[in-house]
Amino acid sequence: MSTSRVFVARLVGCSVFDPNGDRVGKVRDVLVVERADASPRVVGMIAEVPGKRHVFLSIGRVTSIGSGQIITTGVLNLRRFEQRGGEIRVMAELLGRRVEMRDGSGEAQIEDVSIEEVDLGEWEISQLFVRRPKATGAPLFAKGPTDFASWDEIKHNQHKGEAQSATQLVASFSDLLPADLANAMLELPEQRMMEVAGELSDDRLADVLEEMPENEQVALLNKLDDDRAADVLDEMQPDDAADLIAHLSDERGETLLDLMEPEEAEDVRFLLSYASDTAGGLMTTEPIIVSADATVAEGLALIRRHDLAPALGAAICVTLPPYEPPTGRLLGMVHFQRMLRYPPNERLGALIDQSLEPVRSSTTAAEVSRILASYDLVSVPVVDDNHRLLGVVTIDDVLDHLLPDDWRSTTDESASFDDTSTRPLTIVQQQDIRAGRSARGIR
């Protein structure tokens, strides 16, 4: 083993390679089990492999740790990781935990954990990097002093239901896309998931909620206090916020709508007035809307906004005033590819796609999906009986409606595969993997 001691926070995110040098994934956490008379033993790592699947990598399969990379024997069990009783995830469950020093010097908080190889293929926790409380009278933003401690020098005083800091864990999630962060949070114990939610900013948590299954969305939102829940709903897309509120109790939904920003709440109430399986129920009320005199340069500047969803940036709606839904009469849409073919000073009113017909708010979701598929569209405008623009239905709205409720969590639970190919493993290889899994000492 090239390195005998390594800190877990630095290990997270490191690439995992097979013996041929092919990258097979990256480390997301380290798994340990406690022992009565010794430091916790490392049983393996949680690795993220292609497809964003989290799998178990036995520590016995790791041949080298060093230079920001982990080398394995090339054999992984690609079955989705499931935490077993007695196992502890270092990043998710140990970091941020408050402990008491046995020498009577007071409390501290675990900020990192080092693991060390004590024998060939045998690893255990060697040291804890802890931070003491800051001294009385210290500057407002000052941090307390740090120290190193062995496992037997501390005693855990974490009480059931007591929150622990999730700062380090949230930092390790910083590179994840909202959908991947949602999956990572759903794999955490319930209390730890809420601690992570408490550390996330309102807009980040809103993005994560939009990527969770409906029942998980409702469960998480119901655990937030009303003010925080309303702030998060303000940051969500109006159509996603409306879908979520529709699954809450009438009393809670009305309470949150009253606490939301009036403009955001108005959009949500407007969407809630439509049936969920119609264009009105699927649409978003925040498309890009301009006048016919707007230029190509102005249109391209609007779709460059970093916070704009790609589907909404694919086309611009041209209407008569006013320019907030419900707008004046819809004149048509201009696709961004068409804008790229014309000079910056060209009027958008002259570039309208005359072949695209809008749909009514009462149009069924099935008809909307047929239109998008038939004409290779990313979005379609929705109008009322007076041809005023109400919003647009995007392809992701339709997919969310058509896919089964559990599509976010349904995966192909394959058996064991070799990292270096897609061929099924031989019987001998599968037995070898099972032997590695049994080393975890739980079953």
N, C-alpha and C positions, 0 to 999 in steps of 0.2 A: 504494500500500500504506500503510495507516494507521500501522503500526508497523514500523520498520526493524530493530529488534533485539528478540528475545524469548528468554526462558529456557525450555527444553523442559519442565522439571519443572512450570512454571506453565502451560504450554500443554496438558499432558495433562488430559483431563476437560472441556476447553472445548467448547462446542457448535459444530456446523457448520451453517450456514444456506445456503439457496439465495438467489438474488437477490430472490425474493418475500418473504423473511423466514420461510420455513417451515424448521423444524429438521429436518435429515436425518440427524443422527448426532452423535458426539462423538469427539474425538481420543484415541487410545490410545498412539501413539508417533510418532516422527519417523524417517524413513529417509534414510541418507546413504551415499555411496560415497567411498572414499578416493582421493586424487590424489597423484601423485608430487611435484609441485612446488607444491602449494597446499593450503589447508585442505580437508577433506572437503566435497563438494558435496551439498546437500539435494536429493533427488529427489522427495520427497513425504512424505505422512503416512499412518499406518494409522488408519483411521476405523472406529468401531463404528456400524453402521446397525441399524435395527429388525430383530429376529430374532437379535440378538447376533452378527451376521456381521461379520467384520473384512474391510474392503476397502481397496484402494489409492486414495489421493487424490493425484494428481499436483500438485506444487507450482505448476505452470503453471496449474492450475485455481483456485488460491487468489487472490482479488482483494483481500482485506483481512484483516488480523490485528490485533485490538485490542479492548479492553474485555471481555476474556474470551470472545471469539467469533471464529469464522472464517467469512468469506463466500466462497462458491465461485461458479463460473459456472453451477451448477445441473446439471452433467452428471457422473455418476459411473459407473464400471464396477462393477457389483454382483457380479462374480465374486469368490469368496473369495480373500483375499490369500494369496500364496505367496512367501516370501522367495527372492530369486535370489542366485546366487553373486556375491560382492563387496559385497553390500548389508549395512549395519550398522544395527541398531535402537538408537537412542540410549539410551532408557530401559532396554531389556532387556540391552544388551551393552556400552555405554560407561560408564554410571553405576556407580560402585563399583570401576572398574578402577584399579589402581595404576600410576603413571607415575613417571618419573624426570626431574627438572628438568635441562635441558641446561647451566645455569649452575653445576652442581655443588653446589647447595644441598640435595640429598637427594631423597627420595621424597615423593610426595603421592598423594592419592586423589581421583578425579574425583567431585564431588557434584552438579554441574549443568553444563549446556552451553548456551551462547547461540548462536542462529543469527541471521544478519543478511542483509538484502537488499543485494546488491552491484550489481545491475543489475535492470532490469525483469523480474520473474519468475525471477531467479537468486538463490538463497540458498546460503550456506555457513556452516560453523561459524566463529564469530568469536572467542569466548573460552571458556575452561574455568574453572569455579569449583572450586577444589581445596582440600583440607584437608591440612595438614601433620601429621606425627605430633606428639603432645603431648610437651612437654618432660619430661625426667627429673625426678622429684620432684613433678610436678603432682598435684593432688588426684585421687582415684580416679575420679570421674565427670566430670572435666574433659575438654574436647575440645581438639584441637590448633588452632592458628591457621589462618585461611583466607586465600586469595590468589586473584588472577586471573592466568591465563596464556593466551597465544595458542597455537595448535596447534604452531607451529614452535619454541616454547620448551620443549616436553616431548618425551620419547621413551618409547615404550611398552615396559615390561619384563614384560608379562604372559606367563608361560610356559605352554605347553600343559599342561593338567591342574591348573594353579594356581587355587585358588578366589578369587573376588572378591566384595566385599560386595554383597548384594542388598537392603540396607535401603531405599534409595530406590525400587527397583522394587516391593518389597512394599508400601510406603506408597501407591504409585499404584494398587495393586490393592485397597486397603482397602474401597472401595465396592462391590466385586463380590460377587455371590451365589456360593455354593460351586460351582454348576454352571458359571457364567461364568468363575470363577477356574480351574477345572479345564481348560476349553478354552483359556484364555490360557496356562496353563503348558505344555500339550501343544504349543503353537505355538513354544515356545522351544527353542533348542538343548539337547541333553540335559544338558550340564554346567551350563548356566544354570538349567535347571529344578530340578536338584538343589540349587543354591545358594539358589533361592527356597524350596524345601522346607525347607532348613536354617534359614531365617529365620522360617518360620511356626510358630505355637504348635502343640502337639500336637492340641488340639481343632479348630483351623482346618484343619490338614492332614488330620485324620480326616474332616471334612466334605467336603474336596476329593476325597479318595480314594473316598468313597462315590459321587461323581458321575463317576468315570472309567470307561472301558471296562475289562473284567476283565483283558485282557492288559496294559494300561497300569498298572493297579493293582499287578499282580504285579511288573512291571518296576521300578516306583518303590520298592515295599516291599523288594524284593531288594537295592536299593542302599543302604538304610538299615542301620545297625548294629543288632544284635539288641535292645539296650536301648531305642533310640529307636523301633524298629518295634513292640515290645511296648507301649510307652507310647501310641503312636498307636492301636493296636488296642483298648486299654482305653477310648479315647474314642469309638470307633465304636459304632453300634448292634450289639447281639449278632448279629442275623441277617446284617448286612453283614460283620461280622468273620468269621463262620463261612463265608460264601460265599468270602471272600478267602483264608482259611486253607486251604479245600478245594482251591484251585488252586495252593497251594505244594507243594513236595516234602514227603513225610511227615516227614523229619528236621527241616527248617526249621520246619514247622508245629508239631511237638511242642516244639521249642526255644522258640518264641515263646509257646506256651500255658503252659509252665513259668515264663516270665518275667512273664506277665501277672498282674494282681491276681487272687487266688484266686476271688473272687466272679464277676468278669467271665469268667475262664477256664472256670468251671463252667457258666455260661450257654452259652458257645460250644461246649463239649464236648457239652452236652445237645442243641443244635441239630444238631451234626454227626452225631448218631446217627440222624437221619431222612434219607430220600431227598430230593434237591433238588426233585423234581417233586411233592411232597406238601404238604399243609397244614402238617405238622410241619417240613418243610424251608423253608417260606416264612415262617413266623410269626416274630413278635418276642416275646420273653419279658418285655417291660417295659411292659405296659398299665397303666392306672390301676385299682387293685383296692381295694375298700372293703367294709365290712360292711353288712348290711341296715339297721343302726341309724344309719349315717352320714346327714347331712342334705344338703339341696340346697345350702346355703351352703358346706358342706365340699367337696362335689363340684365346685362352680364354682371354689372356691379352688384345687383341684388342677389343673384344666384351664387355669388362667391361667399356669401355669409357662412362662417364656419359652423354655426349652430343650425343650419338648414338641413333637413333630411334630404338625401339624394333624390328620392322620388318627388319631393316638392320642388326641387331645383331643376327638374327635367323640362318644365314648361312654365310659361307665365300667362296669367289670365289678363285679358284686356277688356275693360268694362267702361260704361259711362259712370259719372259720379253718382252717389258717393262710392268710395273705394274700400269700405269695410262691409263684410257680409251682414245682412243681405245688401248687395251693392245695387248700383244702377244696372241697366240692361247689359247682359253679357254679349260682347262683340265677338269673342273667340279666344283661342289660345295660340301662343307662339312657342314652338319647341326650341330648346337651346341650340340644337344642331343647325337649325335654320338661321338663327341669329349669327352663328359663326361664319356663315357664307356671305354676309352683307357688311358694308362699311359701318363704322361706329355711329355715324349721324343718321342712319336710316330709321324712319319712323316704324314703330312696332305695329301700328295700325295697318300698315301696308303688307305685313308679313303674316297675317292671321291665317291659320289652317282652316280653309273653308269646308273641308271634307269632314271635320270632326263635329259630331252632333252631341250636345250635352244630354244628360239624363235627368229625369225628374226625381225629386226627393222620395217619391213613393216607389221608384223602380226597385225590383227585387234584387237581392245580392247575387242570385244566380244569373240574372240578366246582365248585371254590371260585369261579372266575371267573364261572361261570354263576349261582351263588347271589348274588354281589355285584351282577351286572348285573340279574338278575330282580327283586330286591327293593330296588334303588337304595340299596345299603349302601356305607358307607365302610370298614367293618371287620366281621369275623365272628370269634367266639370259637372256640378250638380246645380240645377236651377229650380226656381219655383214656378207657379203658374203664370207669372208675369215676366218670365225669362230673366229674373234677377239672379245673380250668382250667390249661392249659399255656401259653397265649399267645393272641395274636390275629393274624390275617392282614389286612393293610390293602390298600387298593386300589393303592398304589404298589408293594407287594411283588408283586402279581399282574401289574401292567404291566411291571415289570422282567423278569419271567419270560416273558411272552408276546411282548414286542417282540424284534426281531432283535438279535443280539449287537452290531451296529455302529450301533444306533439313535442313540446319543449323537453320533456323528460324521457321520451321513448327513444331507445337506441337499439342497435343490433348487438345483442349480448352474445358475441362470438365466443368460441372456446379459445384454447391457447393457440398462439401463433408465434412464429419466429420473427424477431424484430427485423431481420434483413430481407424478408420476403413476405408474400401473402399466402404462402403455402401452409396448410395445416401441419402441425408438429407430428412427429412420429410418436408411437406409443412410449418409446423410451424417453423422449424429450418431455412428454406430458407427465410421466412418472417423476422425472427429474424436477419439474416445476412443482408438483405436489409435495415433493420432499422439501423443497425450499419453503413452501407456504407453511408446512408443519413446524418449521423452525421458529415460527412466531410464538409457539408454546401456548396457544389459546385453545385449540381443538386437539 
